[in-house]
C-alpha cells in the first residue's frame, strides 16, 4: 500500500473527495507564519512538517478563502494632498476612490481607461461586503464595459443583473447582457439576463409587463444591495448615444447627463423625452434607495453630470482618475 501524501498524513486536507479543501486552522497557521512573521516558504514547510509545494497551495487557498487579503495601492499622484477626501467632502459622498492617472491614448482606445479604472472599482466592490445571494446591478455604457473586461474581486454567489434593456447596436458597451455576463464571470457570480429592448413600442411594452422572465429581473431592482454604474455625458454633446435616444430632441436640452439611461438636469430633476415612459430601466427614485451606488467616470465631459448626480444623491461612491477628480473639484 502506497505511503500517504504528507499533507493527508498530517491532516492538512479535509473534506471533499477531490482533496481540495484544507483545514482552516492550518491555512491560518501557514498564512500567519509567511505574511506576519516573515518566514520563508521553506521555514513554513519545516514548522508544519510538509513540503514547500504544499505550503504554496496552502497560501493560495488562504487567499482564495479570504483568510489573507492583499491590497495593492496605486502610487500617490495627488502631490501629497488628500484629493479624494476633499472631493468626497465637496460632493457629500461616502467615498471617492482614485485610480492611477489615465495615460494619453489615441481617441477611442477604451482599454487603457478600463485597465486603469478596474483596480479602483475592484477596491470599492471588495469593501461593500457583498455576500452570496446579494444583488449587484450593472449599467450599460463604455466605461462600465471597459472596466468589466479586467480583473475584479471574487464575490462568489452574488447575483448580477442589468439596469436597462438592450439595443440592436453592434457596439459591445450597449449590450447590457454582455456586460452583465462579463461582470458575473469576473466576480464568480450568477448572471440574470434581461431579454427586452430598452425602449419597446407601446404594444410590446404592455406585453412585457406580463412576461415572467422580464418581470423576474425587474423585481430584483428594488432589492439590490449595490449598483455599479457609469455616468453619461450631456446627451446633446455626445458623438454616440443609444439609438432609442434622439439626441437632437428639444426635450433633452435641460439634461446634463444620465445614470442607467435616466436623464437628469443640473438640479437633479428627471428629464423625460418622447417615449421615456416606456423605458425599461432602473428609475432614479429606486436607484436612490439602493444601499450602495458606485459611479465610475473619467473625462472632462463627465464633470457636470458627476457634480449634479452626486448632489442629487444618485450615488454615494465615486471612482475616477486624479485629473478628472481635480476638474470636478474645481466645479464643485
Phi and psi in degrees as GROMACS dihedral restraints (atoms count N, CA, C in turn):
[ dihedral_restraints ]
;  ai    aj    ak    al  type     phi  dphi    fc
    3     4     5     6     1   -64.8    20    10
    4     5     6     7     1   145.4    20    10
    6     7     8     9     1   -67.0    20    10
    7     8     9    10     1   143.3    20    10
    9    10    11    12     1   -67.4    20    10
   10    11    12    13     1   151.4    20    10
   12    13    14    15     1   -60.7    20    10
   13    14    15    16     1   148.7    20    10
   15    16    17    18     1   -54.7    20    10
   16    17    18    19     1   -41.1    20    10
   18    19    20    21     1   -69.8    20    10
   19    20    21    22     1   -32.9    20    10
   21    22    23    24     1   -76.9    20    10
   22    23    24    25     1   -33.3    20    10
   24    25    26    27     1   -65.9    20    10
   25    26    27    28     1   -32.9    20    10
   27    28    29    30     1   -95.8    20    10
   28    29    30    31     1     4.6    20    10
   30    31    32    33     1    81.6    20    10
   31    32    33    34     1    19.3    20    10
   33    34    35    36     1   -75.8    20    10
   34    35    36    37     1   -24.6    20    10
   36    37    38    39     1  -108.9    20    10
   37    38    39    40     1   133.4    20    10
   39    40    41    42     1  -138.0    20    10
   40    41    42    43     1   165.0    20    10
   42    43    44    45     1    91.2    20    10
   43    44    45    46     1  -130.3    20    10
   45    46    47    48     1   -51.3    20    10
   46    47    48    49     1   153.7    20    10
   48    49    50    51     1   -64.8    20    10
   49    50    51    52     1   -24.1    20    10
   51    52    53    54     1   -80.3    20    10
   52    53    54    55     1     0.5    20    10
   54    55    56    57     1    62.5    20    10
   55    56    57    58     1    29.3    20    10
   57    58    59    60     1   -97.6    20    10
   58    59    60    61     1    -0.9    20    10
   60    61    62    63     1  -113.5    20    10
   61    62    63    64     1   125.4    20    10
   63    64    65    66     1   -96.1    20    10
   64    65    66    67     1   155.6    20    10
   66    67    68    69     1   -61.0    20    10
   67    68    69    70     1   123.7    20    10
   69    70    71    72     1   -55.8    20    10
   70    71    72    73     1   -32.7    20    10
   72    73    74    75     1   -64.9    20    10
   73    74    75    76     1   -37.2    20    10
   75    76    77    78     1   -72.1    20    10
   76    77    78    79     1   -38.9    20    10
   78    79    80    81     1   -58.3    20    10
   79    80    81    82     1   -44.7    20    10
   81    82    83    84     1   -65.1    20    10
   82    83    84    85     1   -43.1    20    10
   84    85    86    87     1   -61.5    20    10
   85    86    87    88     1   -45.6    20    10
   87    88    89    90     1   -63.6    20    10
   88    89    90    91     1   -44.2    20    10
   90    91    92    93     1   -65.3    20    10
   91    92    93    94     1   -40.3    20    10
   93    94    95    96     1   -63.9    20    10
   94    95    96    97     1   -45.3    20    10
   96    97    98    99     1   -61.9    20    10
   97    98    99   100     1   -45.0    20    10
   99   100   101   102     1   -76.4    20    10
  100   101   102   103     1   -46.4    20    10
  102   103   104   105     1   -90.6    20    10
  103   104   105   106     1   -31.2    20    10
  105   106   107   108     1  -101.9    20    10
  106   107   108   109     1   -28.5    20    10
  108   109   110   111     1  -108.5    20    10
  109   110   111   112     1     6.3    20    10
  111   112   113   114     1    58.3    20    10
  112   113   114   115     1    29.5    20    10
  114   115   116   117     1   -74.9    20    10
  115   116   117   118     1   147.4    20    10
  117   118   119   120     1   -77.3    20    10
  118   119   120   121     1   166.6    20    10
  120   121   122   123     1   -62.7    20    10
  121   122   123   124     1   -32.8    20    10
  123   124   125   126     1   -66.0    20    10
  124   125   126   127     1   -41.0    20    10
  126   127   128   129     1   -62.0    20    10
  127   128   129   130     1   -44.3    20    10
  129   130   131   132     1   -61.7    20    10
  130   131   132   133     1   -43.4    20    10
  132   133   134   135     1   -60.4    20    10
  133   134   135   136     1   -41.8    20    10
  135   136   137   138     1   -65.6    20    10
  136   137   138   139     1   -42.1    20    10
  138   139   140   141     1   -70.3    20    10
  139   140   141   142     1   -31.8    20    10
  141   142   143   144     1   -93.6    20    10
  142   143   144   145     1    -7.0    20    10
  144   145   146   147     1    69.9    20    10
  145   146   147   148     1    42.6    20    10
  147   148   149   150     1  -141.5    20    10
  148   149   150   151     1  -170.8    20    10
  150   151   152   153     1   -95.0    20    10
  151   152   153   154     1   161.7    20    10
  153   154   155   156     1   -63.2    20    10
  154   155   156   157     1   -35.6    20    10
  156   157   158   159     1   -61.7    20    10
  157   158   159   160     1   -39.8    20    10
  159   160   161   162     1   -68.1    20    10
  160   161   162   163     1   -38.3    20    10
  162   163   164   165     1   -60.7    20    10
  163   164   165   166     1   -42.0    20    10
  165   166   167   168     1   -59.5    20    10
  166   167   168   169     1   -40.9    20    10
  168   169   170   171     1   -68.8    20    10
  169   170   171   172     1   -37.9    20    10
  171   172   173   174     1   -60.7    20    10
  172   173   174   175     1   -44.4    20    10
  174   175   176   177     1   -67.4    20    10
  175   176   177   178     1   -39.0    20    10
  177   178   179   180     1   -64.0    20    10
  178   179   180   181     1   -42.5    20    10
  180   181   182   183     1   -68.0    20    10
  181   182   183   184     1   -35.8    20    10
  183   184   185   186     1   -62.8    20    10
  184   185   186   187     1   -38.9    20    10
  186   187   188   189     1   -67.8    20    10
  187   188   189   190     1   -42.3    20    10
  189   190   191   192     1   -62.4    20    10
  190   191   192   193     1   -38.6    20    10
  192   193   194   195     1   -83.2    20    10
  193   194   195   196     1    -4.9    20    10
  195   196   197   198     1    86.6    20    10
  196   197   198   199     1     6.1    20    10
  198   199   200   201     1   -66.7    20    10
  199   200   201   202     1   -34.4    20    10
  201   202   203   204     1  -115.7    20    10
  202   203   204   205     1   129.7    20    10
  204   205   206   207     1  -124.9    20    10
  205   206   207   208     1   119.6    20    10
  207   208   209   210     1  -107.0    20    10
  208   209   210   211     1   131.2    20    10
  210   211   212   213     1  -114.7    20    10
  211   212   213   214     1   135.7    20    10
  213   214   215   216     1  -121.1    20    10
  214   215   216   217     1   120.6    20    10
  216   217   218   219     1  -105.0    20    10
  217   218   219   220     1   137.5    20    10
  219   220   221   222     1   -65.6    20    10
  220   221   222   223     1   149.9    20    10
  222   223   224   225     1   -57.9    20    10
  223   224   225   226     1   148.5    20    10
  225   226   227   228     1   -67.5    20    10
  226   227   228   229     1   114.0    20    10
  228   229   230   231     1  -108.7    20    10
  229   230   231   232     1    13.4    20    10
  231   232   233   234     1  -100.9    20    10
  232   233   234   235     1     8.4    20    10
  234   235   236   237     1    73.3    20    10
  235   236   237   238     1    19.7    20    10
  237   238   239   240     1    92.4    20    10
  238   239   240   241     1   -14.4    20    10
  240   241   242   243     1   -85.0    20    10
  241   242   243   244     1   161.6    20    10
  243   244   245   246     1   -88.0    20    10
  244   245   246   247     1    72.6    20    10
  246   247   248   249     1   -61.1    20    10
  247   248   249   250     1   -45.9    20    10
  249   250   251   252     1   -61.6    20    10
  250   251   252   253     1   -45.0    20    10
  252   253   254   255     1   -65.5    20    10
  253   254   255   256     1   -41.1    20    10
  255   256   257   258     1   -65.9    20    10
  256   257   258   259     1   -38.9    20    10
  258   259   260   261     1   -68.8    20    10
  259   260   261   262     1   -41.7    20    10
  261   262   263   264     1   -59.6    20    10
  262   263   264   265     1   -42.1    20    10
  264   265   266   267     1   -66.2    20    10
  265   266   267   268     1   -40.5    20    10
  267   268   269   270     1   -66.0    20    10
  268   269   270   271     1   -34.6    20    10
  270   271   272   273     1   -96.1    20    10
  271   272   273   274     1    -6.8    20    10
  273   274   275   276     1    71.6    20    10
  274   275   276   277     1    33.7    20    10
  276   277   278   279     1   -97.6    20    10
  277   278   279   280     1   156.7    20    10
  279   280   281   282     1   -68.0    20    10
  280   281   282   283     1   -36.1    20    10
  282   283   284   285     1  -162.0    20    10
  283   284   285   286     1   154.9    20    10
  285   286   287   288     1  -125.5    20    10
  286   287   288   289     1   126.8    20    10
  288   289   290   291     1  -110.0    20    10
  289   290   291   292     1   120.8    20    10
  291   292   293   294     1   -94.8    20    10
  292   293   294   295     1   135.1    20    10
  294   295   296   297     1   -83.9    20    10
  295   296   297   298     1  -179.5    20    10
  297   298   299   300     1   -68.3    20    10
  298   299   300   301     1   168.5    20    10
  300   301   302   303     1   -65.7    20    10
  301   302   303   304     1   139.9    20    10
  303   304   305   306     1   -80.3    20    10
  304   305   306   307     1   117.8    20    10
  306   307   308   309     1   -71.2    20    10
  307   308   309   310     1   154.5    20    10
  309   310   311   312     1   -58.6    20    10
  310   311   312   313     1   140.2    20    10
  312   313   314   315     1  -148.6    20    10
  313   314   315   316     1   154.0    20    10
  315   316   317   318     1   -57.4    20    10
  316   317   318   319     1   148.6    20    10
  318   319   320   321     1   -53.0    20    10
  319   320   321   322     1   133.8    20    10
  321   322   323   324     1    86.6    20    10
  322   323   324   325     1     2.2    20    10
  324   325   326   327     1   -84.9    20    10
  325   326   327   328     1    78.0    20    10
  327   328   329   330     1   -70.3    20    10
  328   329   330   331     1   -23.4    20    10
  330   331   332   333     1   -66.4    20    10
  331   332   333   334     1   -24.8    20    10
  333   334   335   336     1   -64.6    20    10
  334   335   336   337     1   -47.0    20    10
  336   337   338   339     1   -60.4    20    10
  337   338   339   340     1   -45.6    20    10
  339   340   341   342     1   -63.1    20    10
  340   341   342   343     1   -43.1    20    10
  342   343   344   345     1   -66.8    20    10
  343   344   345   346     1   -28.0    20    10
  345   346   347   348     1   -81.3    20    10
  346   347   348   349     1   -42.7    20    10
  348   349   350   351     1   -79.0    20    10
  349   350   351   352     1   -29.7    20    10
  351   352   353   354     1   -57.1    20    10
  352   353   354   355     1   -44.1    20    10
  354   355   356   357     1   -60.6    20    10
  355   356   357   358     1   -38.1    20    10
  357   358   359   360     1   -68.3    20    10
  358   359   360   361     1   -41.6    20    10
  360   361   362   363     1   -60.1    20    10
  361   362   363   364     1   -42.1    20    10
  363   364   365   366     1   -60.7    20    10
  364   365   366   367     1   -39.1    20    10
  366   367   368   369     1   -63.6    20    10
  367   368   369   370     1   -39.6    20    10
  369   370   371   372     1   -68.8    20    10
  370   371   372   373     1   -47.0    20    10
  372   373   374   375     1   -61.5    20    10
  373   374   375   376     1   -38.6    20    10
  375   376   377   378     1   -63.8    20    10
  376   377   378   379     1   -29.3    20    10
  378   379   380   381     1   -85.8    20    10
  379   380   381   382     1    -7.3    20    10
  381   382   383   384     1   -71.8    20    10
  382   383   384   385     1   -31.2    20    10
  384   385   386   387     1    83.8    20    10
  385   386   387   388     1    34.1    20    10
  387   388   389   390     1   -67.1    20    10
  388   389   390   391     1   134.1    20    10
  390   391   392   393     1  -114.5    20    10
  391   392   393   394     1   162.3    20    10
  393   394   395   396     1   -52.5    20    10
  394   395   396   397     1   132.5    20    10
  396   397   398   399     1    95.0    20    10
  397   398   399   400     1   -19.1    20    10
  399   400   401   402     1   -66.9    20    10
  400   401   402   403     1   153.3    20    10
  402   403   404   405     1  -106.8    20    10
  403   404   405   406     1   125.1    20    10
  405   406   407   408     1  -112.7    20    10
  406   407   408   409     1   118.9    20    10
  408   409   410   411     1   -97.3    20    10
  409   410   411   412     1   142.2    20    10
  411   412   413   414     1  -127.9    20    10
  412   413   414   415     1   140.4    20    10
  414   415   416   417     1   -90.0    20    10
  415   416   417   418     1   171.2    20    10
  417   418   419   420     1   -87.4    20    10
  418   419   420   421     1  -177.2    20    10
  420   421   422   423     1   117.8    20    10
  421   422   423   424     1   156.5    20    10
  423   424   425   426     1   -61.9    20    10
  424   425   426   427     1   -44.0    20    10
  426   427   428   429     1   -65.7    20    10
  427   428   429   430     1   -49.5    20    10
  429   430   431   432     1   -64.7    20    10
  430   431   432   433     1   -37.6    20    10
  432   433   434   435     1   -60.5    20    10
  433   434   435   436     1   -49.0    20    10
  435   436   437   438     1   -62.7    20    10
  436   437   438   439     1   -39.7    20    10
  438   439   440   441     1   -61.9    20    10
  439   440   441   442     1   -39.3    20    10
  441   442   443   444     1   -66.4    20    10
  442   443   444   445     1   -12.8    20    10
  444   445   446   447     1   -84.9    20    10
  445   446   447   448     1    -3.8    20    10
  447   448   449   450     1  -122.5    20    10
  448   449   450   451     1   169.9    20    10
  450   451   452   453     1   -61.1    20    10
  451   452   453   454     1   136.2    20    10
  453   454   455   456     1  -129.7    20    10
  454   455   456   457     1   161.3    20    10
  456   457   458   459     1   -64.9    20    10
  457   458   459   460     1   148.2    20    10
  459   460   461   462     1   -74.0    20    10
  460   461   462   463     1   126.4    20    10
  462   463   464   465     1  -133.4    20    10
  463   464   465   466     1    67.7    20    10
  465   466   467   468     1   -58.6    20    10
  466   467   468   469     1   139.7    20    10
  468   469   470   471     1    85.6    20    10
  469   470   471   472     1    -6.4    20    10
  471   472   473   474     1   -74.9    20    10
  472   473   474   475     1   136.4    20    10
  474   475   476   477     1   -87.9    20    10
  475   476   477   478     1   127.3    20    10
  477   478   479   480     1  -112.8    20    10
  478   479   480   481     1   128.3    20    10
  480   481   482   483     1  -140.6    20    10
  481   482   483   484     1   153.6    20    10
  483   484   485   486     1   -80.1    20    10
  484   485   486   487     1   157.6    20    10
  486   487   488   489     1   -97.7    20    10
  487   488   489   490     1    -3.2    20    10
  489   490   491   492     1  -154.6    20    10
  490   491   492   493     1   152.3    20    10
  492   493   494   495     1   -69.1    20    10
  493   494   495   496     1   179.5    20    10
  495   496   497   498     1  -100.3    20    10
  496   497   498   499     1   178.6    20    10
  498   499   500   501     1  -131.9    20    10
  499   500   501   502     1   171.4    20    10
  501   502   503   504     1   -96.9    20    10
  502   503   504   505     1    18.3    20    10
  504   505   506   507     1   -76.8    20    10
  505   506   507   508     1   147.2    20    10
  507   508   509   510     1   -75.3    20    10
  508   509   510   511     1   -22.6    20    10
  510   511   512   513     1   -64.3    20    10
  511   512   513   514     1   134.8    20    10
  513   514   515   516     1   -62.5    20    10
  514   515   516   517     1   -30.4    20    10
  516   517   518   519     1   -74.0    20    10
  517   518   519   520     1    -7.0    20    10
  519   520   521   522     1   -95.0    20    10
  520   521   522   523     1    -6.0    20    10
  522   523   524   525     1   -93.5    20    10
  523   524   525   526     1    92.1    20    10
  525   526   527   528     1   -64.5    20    10
  526   527   528   529     1   -33.0    20    10
  528   529   530   531     1   -67.6    20    10
  529   530   531   532     1   -34.6    20    10
  531   532   533   534     1   -68.4    20    10
  532   533   534   535     1   -40.8    20    10
  534   535   536   537     1   -63.6    20    10
  535   536   537   538     1   -41.6    20    10
  537   538   539   540     1   -59.3    20    10
  538   539   540   541     1   -44.7    20    10
  540   541   542   543     1   -61.3    20    10
  541   542   543   544     1   -44.9    20    10
  543   544   545   546     1   -63.5    20    10
  544   545   546   547     1   -45.9    20    10
  546   547   548   549     1   -63.3    20    10
  547   548   549   550     1   -45.5    20    10
  549   550   551   552     1   -59.7    20    10
  550   551   552   553     1   -40.1    20    10
  552   553   554   555     1   -65.4    20    10
  553   554   555   556     1   -42.2    20    10
  555   556   557   558     1   -63.6    20    10
  556   557   558   559     1   -42.2    20    10
  558   559   560   561     1   -93.8    20    10
  559   560   561   562     1    -5.3    20    10
  561   562   563   564     1    74.9    20    10
  562   563   564   565     1    29.9    20    10
  564   565   566   567     1   -96.5    20    10
  565   566   567   568     1  -168.2    20    10
  567   568   569   570     1  -119.1    20    10
  568   569   570   571     1   122.1    20    10
  570   571   572   573     1   -84.6    20    10
  571   572   573   574     1   139.0    20    10
  573   574   575   576     1  -120.7    20    10
  574   575   576   577     1   123.4    20    10
  576   577   578   579     1  -100.8    20    10
  577   578   579   580     1   148.9    20    10
  579   580   581   582     1  -112.2    20    10
  580   581   582   583     1   100.6    20    10
  582   583   584   585     1   -92.2    20    10
  583   584   585   586     1    71.6    20    10
  585   586   587   588     1  -151.5    20    10
  586   587   588   589     1   146.0    20    10
  588   589   590   591     1   -70.5    20    10
  589   590   591   592     1   151.9    20    10
  591   592   593   594     1   -64.0    20    10
  592   593   594   595     1   -36.9    20    10
  594   595   596   597     1  -133.3    20    10
  595   596   597   598     1    85.0    20    10
  597   598   599   600     1   -74.9    20    10
  598   599   600   601     1   160.7    20    10
  600   601   602   603     1   -68.6    20    10
  601   602   603   604     1   168.6    20    10
  603   604   605   606     1   -55.4    20    10
  604   605   606   607     1   -46.1    20    10
  606   607   608   609     1   -68.2    20    10
  607   608   609   610     1   -44.9    20    10
  609   610   611   612     1   -64.1    20    10
  610   611   612   613     1   -37.4    20    10
  612   613   614   615     1   -58.3    20    10
  613   614   615   616     1   -44.7    20    10
  615   616   617   618     1   -64.0    20    10
  616   617   618   619     1   -38.4    20    10
  618   619   620   621     1   -63.9    20    10
  619   620   621   622     1   -42.4    20    10
  621   622   623   624     1   -66.2    20    10
  622   623   624   625     1   -23.6    20    10
  624   625   626   627     1   -65.8    20    10
  625   626   627   628     1   -16.4    20    10
  627   628   629   630     1  -117.3    20    10
  628   629   630   631     1    10.1    20    10
  630   631   632   633     1   -87.3    20    10
  631   632   633   634     1   116.7    20    10
  633   634   635   636     1   -59.0    20    10
  634   635   636   637     1   -38.9    20    10
  636   637   638   639     1   -67.2    20    10
  637   638   639   640     1   -33.3    20    10
  639   640   641   642     1   -74.9    20    10
  640   641   642   643     1   -46.3    20    10
  642   643   644   645     1   -65.3    20    10
  643   644   645   646     1   -29.1    20    10
  645   646   647   648     1   -60.0    20    10
  646   647   648   649     1   -38.5    20    10
  648   649   650   651     1   -77.1    20    10
  649   650   651   652     1   -43.5    20    10
  651   652   653   654     1   -61.7    20    10
  652   653   654   655     1   -32.2    20    10
  654   655   656   657     1   -72.7    20    10
  655   656   657   658     1   -13.7    20    10
  657   658   659   660     1   -73.9    20    10
  658   659   660   661     1   -30.0    20    10
  660   661   662   663     1   -55.8    20    10
  661   662   663   664     1   -48.1    20    10
  663   664   665   666     1   -68.5    20    10
  664   665   666   667     1   -13.1    20    10
  666   667   668   669     1  -104.2    20    10
  667   668   669   670     1     8.7    20    10
  669   670   671   672     1   -64.9    20    10
  670   671   672   673     1   144.9    20    10
  672   673   674   675     1   -92.2    20    10
  673   674   675   676     1   -29.4    20    10
  675   676   677   678     1  -152.6    20    10
  676   677   678   679     1   147.7    20    10
  678   679   680   681     1  -124.8    20    10
  679   680   681   682     1   133.1    20    10
  681   682   683   684     1  -110.3    20    10
  682   683   684   685     1   116.0    20    10
  684   685   686   687     1  -136.3    20    10
  685   686   687   688     1   148.5    20    10
  687   688   689   690     1   -83.3    20    10
  688   689   690   691     1   175.0    20    10
  690   691   692   693     1  -126.5    20    10
  691   692   693   694     1   116.2    20    10
  693   694   695   696     1   -77.9    20    10
  694   695   696   697     1   145.7    20    10
  696   697   698   699     1   -73.1    20    10
  697   698   699   700     1   166.6    20    10
  699   700   701   702     1   -52.8    20    10
  700   701   702   703     1   129.5    20    10
  702   703   704   705     1   -61.5    20    10
  703   704   705   706     1   -32.7    20    10
  705   706   707   708     1   -75.4    20    10
  706   707   708   709     1    -9.1    20    10
  708   709   710   711     1  -105.8    20    10
  709   710   711   712     1     1.0    20    10
  711   712   713   714     1   -82.2    20    10
  712   713   714   715     1   141.5    20    10
  714   715   716   717     1   -78.5    20    10
  715   716   717   718     1   -30.6    20    10
  717   718   719   720     1  -133.5    20    10
  718   719   720   721     1   148.0    20    10
  720   721   722   723     1  -156.0    20    10
  721   722   723   724     1   158.3    20    10
  723   724   725   726     1   -54.6    20    10
  724   725   726   727     1   143.8    20    10
  726   727   728   729     1   -63.0    20    10
  727   728   729   730     1   -25.2    20    10
  729   730   731   732     1   -75.3    20    10
  730   731   732   733     1    -6.3    20    10
  732   733   734   735     1  -103.8    20    10
  733   734   735   736     1   120.5    20    10
  735   736   737   738     1   -87.4    20    10
  736   737   738   739     1    95.6    20    10
  738   739   740   741     1   -67.5    20    10
  739   740   741   742     1   -12.0    20    10
  741   742   743   744     1   -90.4    20    10
  742   743   744   745     1    -1.6    20    10
  744   745   746   747     1   -65.4    20    10
  745   746   747   748     1   133.8    20    10
  747   748   749   750     1   -63.0    20    10
  748   749   750   751     1   -23.4    20    10
  750   751   752   753     1   -65.0    20    10
  751   752   753   754     1   -22.5    20    10
  753   754   755   756     1   -96.6    20    10
  754   755   756   757     1     6.3    20    10
  756   757   758   759     1   -58.8    20    10
  757   758   759   760     1   -36.7    20    10
  759   760   761   762     1   -81.8    20    10
  760   761   762   763     1    -8.0    20    10
  762   763   764   765     1   -76.5    20    10
  763   764   765   766     1   129.1    20    10
  765   766   767   768     1   -97.0    20    10
  766   767   768   769     1   -16.1    20    10
  768   769   770   771     1   172.5    20    10
  769   770   771   772     1  -170.9    20    10
  771   772   773   774     1  -147.5    20    10
  772   773   774   775     1   156.9    20    10
  774   775   776   777     1  -131.7    20    10
  775   776   777   778     1   126.3    20    10
  777   778   779   780     1    57.2    20    10
  778   779   780   781     1    36.7    20    10
  780   781   782   783     1    66.3    20    10
  781   782   783   784     1    15.1    20    10
  783   784   785   786     1  -104.6    20    10
  784   785   786   787     1   116.1    20    10
  786   787   788   789     1   -83.1    20    10
  787   788   789   790     1   151.3    20    10
  789   790   791   792     1  -144.6    20    10
  790   791   792   793     1   159.4    20    10
  792   793   794   795     1   -92.1    20    10
  793   794   795   796     1   179.2    20    10
  795   796   797   798     1   -62.3    20    10
  796   797   798   799     1   -26.5    20    10
  798   799   800   801     1   -88.3    20    10
  799   800   801   802     1     1.7    20    10
  801   802   803   804     1    86.2    20    10
  802   803   804   805     1     8.3    20    10
  804   805   806   807     1   -82.7    20    10
  805   806   807   808     1   142.3    20    10
  807   808   809   810     1   -60.2    20    10
  808   809   810   811     1   141.3    20    10
  810   811   812   813     1  -116.8    20    10
  811   812   813   814     1   121.0    20    10
  813   814   815   816     1   -97.8    20    10
  814   815   816   817     1   166.2    20    10
  816   817   818   819     1  -144.7    20    10
  817   818   819   820     1   164.3    20    10
  819   820   821   822     1   -53.5    20    10
  820   821   822   823     1   121.8    20    10
  822   823   824   825     1    92.7    20    10
  823   824   825   826     1    -6.3    20    10
  825   826   827   828     1   -65.7    20    10
  826   827   828   829     1   -17.1    20    10
  828   829   830   831     1   -68.1    20    10
  829   830   831   832     1   -14.9    20    10
  831   832   833   834     1  -101.1    20    10
  832   833   834   835     1     4.2    20    10
  834   835   836   837     1   -64.5    20    10
  835   836   837   838     1   126.0    20    10
  837   838   839   840     1   -93.6    20    10
  838   839   840   841     1    89.4    20    10
  840   841   842   843     1  -157.9    20    10
  841   842   843   844     1   150.9    20    10
  843   844   845   846     1   -58.1    20    10
  844   845   846   847     1   124.3    20    10
  846   847   848   849     1   -81.4    20    10
  847   848   849   850     1   159.6    20    10
  849   850   851   852     1   -66.2    20    10
  850   851   852   853     1   -33.8    20    10
  852   853   854   855     1   -67.9    20    10
  853   854   855   856     1   -40.9    20    10
  855   856   857   858     1   -65.5    20    10
  856   857   858   859     1   -40.1    20    10
  858   859   860   861     1   -55.4    20    10
  859   860   861   862     1   -42.3    20    10
  861   862   863   864     1   -67.9    20    10
  862   863   864   865     1   -16.2    20    10
  864   865   866   867     1   -90.2    20    10
  865   866   867   868     1    -9.9    20    10
  867   868   869   870     1   -72.1    20    10
  868   869   870   871     1   132.3    20    10
  870   871   872   873     1   -56.9    20    10
  871   872   873   874     1   -40.4    20    10
  873   874   875   876     1  -132.6    20    10
  874   875   876   877     1   120.2    20    10
  876   877   878   879     1  -121.6    20    10
  877   878   879   880     1   119.4    20    10
  879   880   881   882     1  -107.8    20    10
  880   881   882   883     1   115.3    20    10
  882   883   884   885     1   -98.6    20    10
  883   884   885   886     1   138.6    20    10
  885   886   887   888     1  -125.4    20    10
  886   887   888   889     1   126.8    20    10
  888   889   890   891     1  -152.2    20    10
  889   890   891   892     1   146.8    20    10
  891   892   893   894     1  -150.5    20    10
  892   893   894   895     1   135.3    20    10
  894   895   896   897     1   117.7    20    10
  895   896   897   898     1   152.8    20    10
  897   898   899   900     1   -63.2    20    10
  898   899   900   901     1   -30.0    20    10
  900   901   902   903     1   -73.2    20    10
  901   902   903   904     1    -8.1    20    10
  903   904   905   906     1   -96.8    20    10
  904   905   906   907     1    -3.7    20    10
  906   907   908   909     1   -62.6    20    10
  907   908   909   910     1   -55.1    20    10
  909   910   911   912     1   -61.5    20    10
  910   911   912   913     1   -46.4    20    10
  912   913   914   915     1   -66.2    20    10
  913   914   915   916     1   -32.3    20    10
  915   916   917   918     1   -65.5    20    10
  916   917   918   919     1   -45.2    20    10
  918   919   920   921     1   -61.3    20    10
  919   920   921   922     1   -47.8    20    10
  921   922   923   924     1   -65.6    20    10
  922   923   924   925     1   -43.0    20    10
  924   925   926   927     1   -65.7    20    10
  925   926   927   928     1   -39.4    20    10
  927   928   929   930     1   -65.4    20    10
  928   929   930   931     1   -45.9    20    10
  930   931   932   933     1   -66.8    20    10
  931   932   933   934     1   -26.1    20    10
  933   934   935   936     1   -81.8    20    10
  934   935   936   937     1    -8.9    20    10
  936   937   938   939     1    82.1    20    10
  937   938   939   940     1    23.1    20    10
  939   940   941   942     1   -77.5    20    10
  940   941   942   943     1   -21.2    20    10
  942   943   944   945     1  -148.6    20    10
  943   944   945   946     1   156.9    20    10
  945   946   947   948     1  -121.2    20    10
  946   947   948   949     1    -4.2    20    10
  948   949   950   951     1  -132.6    20    10
  949   950   951   952     1   139.9    20    10
  951   952   953   954     1  -127.2    20    10
  952   953   954   955     1   132.7    20    10
  954   955   956   957     1  -112.6    20    10
  955   956   957   958     1   124.8    20    10
  957   958   959   960     1  -154.2    20    10
  958   959   960   961     1   176.9    20    10
  960   961   962   963     1   -98.7    20    10
  961   962   963   964     1   162.4    20    10
  963   964   965   966     1   -58.7    20    10
  964   965   966   967     1   -39.8    20    10
  966   967   968   969     1   -64.4    20    10
  967   968   969   970     1   -46.2    20    10
  969   970   971   972     1   -63.8    20    10
  970   971   972   973     1   -38.4    20    10
  972   973   974   975     1   -59.8    20    10
  973   974   975   976     1   -41.3    20    10
  975   976   977   978     1   -66.0    20    10
  976   977   978   979     1   -39.5    20    10
  978   979   980   981     1   -63.7    20    10
  979   980   981   982     1   -41.4    20    10
  981   982   983   984     1   -64.6    20    10
  982   983   984   985     1   -43.2    20    10
  984   985   986   987     1   -63.0    20    10
  985   986   987   988     1   -36.2    20    10
  987   988   989   990     1   -64.6    20    10
  988   989   990   991     1   -29.5    20    10
  990   991   992   993     1   -90.1    20    10
  991   992   993   994     1   -27.0    20    10
